[in-house]
């Protein structure tokens, strides 16, 4: 019989129904058992809407519950370090939304807490677990593209300047690089298999929030790459391209292939369209989490990978003119 793990939700988030609640109901390895939110009335309303059995009085009460094995931390990034560490100290596994932390220092603290407590801490880069990225990774590692020379990744979206929209608040971890560019950076790091040197970066800032970011990167001294992201794009896009001396690959919508994706390779002058099917990124993420919790595999995200991604994000911000990393405002979470 398949082992069941019980999930507690930190935050009445917009993403949880898609990322966790729905996939947990459709699968057979998880149950969502409890939720806590900053406003308890909101938590009760959310619990009723999504048929969650219990509401905790606050975040501390949630991470201490005996009927919770895994904490899904979907708070704004400003709440990732504090409450992930709290959950890890309580002996819970944590699935923490991206971006992992507010900065690399927080990421190191989180990973340290996971190691000291011998608990799993996984970053919810859901795209990473989909069959498309796994196929792309196999192509690159297998040498079909030859020696990598260039790469580019983008994630463009339109995020309304709405009241209460935390992605427009720097002290809560908002900004194009944090919310969108983190995917592009992670995808380049994952497929190239090295850490970048930040050659240059340019950003458009509004009230301390980067609405758009572009960065020139160099991996292992050989691979030139470009990253672009924007919260004010007129046309959404998420494209990933790698070029080697033997061929290239291109993925249109690498972030969420389940809602439409085109995956092509051109090798030896022959262009092929590859499959983009498979379980949704979120279903694949929970399946991977289950395999990790049951000892079938090691985590693909979190740990040194999460620290490295935040280190590169910090460096991109510095190159774009932000001298110090943004600090959290946890009292608002």
Residue pairs with C-beta under 8 A, 6 or more apart in sequence:
2 28
2 29
3 29
3 290
3 293
3 294
4 28
4 29
4 30
4 31
5 29
5 30
5 31
5 69
5 70
5 93
5 289
5 290
5 293
6 30
6 31
6 32
6 33
6 67
6 68
6 69
6 70
7 20
7 24
7 30
7 31
7 32
7 33
7 68
7 69
7 70
7 71
7 72
8 32
8 33
8 34
8 35
8 36
8 56
8 62
8 63
8 65
8 68
8 70
8 71
8 72
8 92
9 16
9 20
9 21
9 32
9 34
9 35
9 36
9 52
9 62
9 72
9 74
10 36
10 59
10 62
10 63
10 71
10 72
10 73
10 74
10 75
10 79
10 83
10 87
11 36
11 37
11 38
11 73
11 74
11 75
11 79
12 35
12 37
12 39
12 42
12 43
12 45
12 46
13 74
13 75
13 97
15 74
15 97
16 50
16 72
16 74
17 50
18 282
19 72
19 74
19 97
19 124
19 126
19 282
19 285
20 30
20 32
20 72
20 74
20 95
20 282
20 286
21 32
21 50
21 52
22 282
23 30
23 280
23 282
23 283
23 285
23 286
24 30
24 31
24 32
24 286
26 283
27 283
27 286
27 287
29 286
29 287
29 290
30 70
30 286
30 289
30 290
32 50
32 52
33 52
33 53
33 54
33 65
33 67
33 68
34 52
34 53
34 54
34 55
34 56
34 62
34 65
34 67
34 68
35 43
35 46
35 47
35 52
35 54
35 55
35 56
35 62
36 43
36 55
36 56
36 57
36 58
36 59
36 61
36 62
37 43
37 46
38 333
40 55
40 57
40 58
43 55
43 56
44 55
46 52
47 53
47 54
47 55
54 65
54 67
56 62
56 65
59 83
59 86
60 86
62 68
62 71
63 71
63 83
63 86
63 87
63 90
63 92
64 90
68 92
69 92
69 93
69 293
70 92
70 93
70 94
70 95
70 289
70 293
71 83
71 84
71 87
71 92
71 93
71 94
71 95
72 94
72 95
72 97
72 124
73 79
73 80
73 83
73 84
73 87
73 94
73 95
73 96
73 97
74 97
75 83
75 97
75 333
76 166
76 172
76 173
76 174
76 333
77 97
77 99
77 100
77 101
77 102
77 172
77 173
77 178
77 328
78 102
78 171
78 172
78 173
78 328
78 329
78 330
78 332
78 333
79 328
79 330
79 333
80 96
80 97
80 99
80 100
80 101
80 102
80 106
80 110
80 173
81 101
81 102
81 106
81 107
81 109
81 110
81 328
82 328
82 330
82 333
83 333
84 94
84 96
84 110
84 113
84 121
85 109
85 110
85 113
87 94
88 94
88 110
88 113
88 114
88 117
88 119
88 121
89 113
89 117
91 117
91 119
92 119
93 119
93 120
93 121
93 122
93 289
93 293
94 114
94 119
94 120
94 121
94 122
95 122
95 124
95 285
95 289
96 110
96 121
96 122
96 123
96 124
96 302
97 123
97 124
98 123
98 124
98 125
98 182
98 183
98 186
99 173
99 178
99 179
99 182
99 309
99 310
99 313
100 107
100 110
100 123
100 302
100 306
100 309
100 310
101 107
101 110
101 306
101 310
102 173
102 325
102 326
102 327
102 328
103 310
103 313
103 314
103 325
103 326
104 307
104 310
104 311
104 313
104 314
104 325
105 325
106 310
106 328
107 306
107 307
107 309
107 310
107 311
108 307
110 121
110 306
111 121
111 302
111 303
111 304
111 306
111 307
113 121
114 120
114 121
114 302
114 303
120 292
120 293
120 299
120 302
121 302
121 303
121 306
122 288
122 289
122 292
122 299
122 300
122 301
122 302
123 301
123 302
123 305
123 306
123 309
124 285
124 301
125 182
125 183
125 186
125 301
126 256
126 281
126 282
126 284
126 285
127 133
127 183
127 187
127 254
127 255
127 256
127 257
127 281
128 186
128 190
128 285
128 300
128 301
129 281
129 284
129 285
129 287
129 288
129 300
130 257
130 258
130 278
130 279
130 280
130 281
130 284
131 257
131 275
131 276
131 277
131 278
131 279
131 284
132 251
132 254
132 257
132 261
132 263
132 276
132 278
133 187
133 190
133 191
133 251
133 254
135 263
135 274
135 275
136 191
136 240
136 242
136 249
136 251
136 254
136 263
137 190
137 191
139 145
139 249
139 265
140 148
140 191
140 192
140 193
140 242
140 249
141 193
143 246
144 246
144 247
144 265
144 267
145 242
145 243
145 244
145 245
145 246
145 247
145 248
145 249
145 265
145 267
146 244
146 245
146 246
146 247
147 222
147 244
147 245
147 246
148 192
148 219
148 222
148 223
148 242
148 243
148 244
149 222
149 223
149 224
149 243
149 244
149 245
150 223
150 224
150 225
150 241
150 242
150 243
151 188
151 191
151 192
151 219
151 223
151 224
151 225
151 226
151 240
151 241
151 242
151 243
152 225
152 226
152 227
152 228
152 239
152 240
152 241
153 183
153 184
153 185
153 187
153 188
153 225
153 226
153 227
153 228
153 239
153 240
153 241
153 254
154 184
154 227
154 228
154 229
154 237
154 238
154 239
154 240
155 180
155 181
155 183
155 184
155 228
155 229
155 237
155 238
155 255
156 180
156 228
156 229
156 230
156 233
156 235
156 236
156 237
156 238
157 180
157 230
157 231
157 233
157 236
158 231
158 232
158 233
158 234
158 236
159 165
159 167
159 168
159 179
159 231
159 232
161 168
162 168
165 174
166 172
166 173
166 174
167 174
167 175
167 178
167 179
167 231
168 174
168 209
168 231
169 209
170 207
170 208
170 209
170 326
171 326
171 327
171 328
171 329
171 332
172 328
172 329
172 332
172 333
173 326
173 328
174 209
175 209
175 210
175 211
175 213
175 231
176 203
176 210
176 211
176 212
176 213
176 229
176 230
176 231
177 203
177 210
177 213
177 229
177 313
177 316
177 317
178 313
179 231
180 229
180 230
180 231
181 213
181 215
181 227
181 228
181 229
181 313
181 316
182 309
182 313
183 238
183 255
184 227
184 228
184 229
184 240
185 196
185 227
185 309
185 312
185 313
185 316
186 309
187 240
187 254
188 196
188 217
188 219
188 225
188 227
188 240
189 195
189 196
189 219
189 305
189 308
189 309
189 312
191 240
191 242
192 219
192 220
192 223
192 225
192 242
194 219
194 220
194 223
195 219
195 308
195 312
196 217
196 218
196 219
196 225
196 312
197 217
197 218
197 219
197 221
198 215
198 216
198 217
198 312
198 315
198 316
198 318
198 319
199 215
199 216
199 217
199 218
199 319
200 215
200 216
200 319
201 213
201 214
201 215
201 216
201 316
201 317
201 319
201 320
202 213
202 214
202 215
202 320
203 210
203 211
203 212
203 213
203 214
203 317
203 320
203 321
203 322
204 210
204 211
204 212
204 213
205 211
205 321
208 326
210 317
210 320
210 322
211 230
211 231
211 232
212 228
212 229
212 230
212 231
212 232
213 227
213 228
213 229
213 230
213 316
213 320
214 226
214 227
214 228
214 229
215 226
215 227
215 228
215 316
215 319
215 320
216 224
216 225
216 226
217 224
217 225
217 226
217 227
218 224
218 225
219 225
227 316
237 252
238 252
238 253
238 254
238 255
238 256
239 250
239 251
239 252
239 253
239 254
240 250
240 251
240 254
241 248
241 249
241 250
241 251
242 248
242 249
246 267
246 268
247 265
247 266
247 267
247 268
248 265
248 266
248 267
249 263
249 264
249 265
249 266
250 262
250 263
250 264
250 265
251 257
251 261
251 262
251 263
252 261
252 262
252 263
253 259
253 260
253 261
253 262
254 261
255 281
256 280
256 281
257 263
257 276
257 278
257 281
258 278
258 279
258 280
258 281
261 276
262 273
262 276
263 273
263 274
263 275
263 276
264 271
264 272
264 273
264 274
265 271
265 272
265 274
266 272
278 284
279 287
288 297
288 299
288 300
291 297
292 298
292 299
314 325
317 325
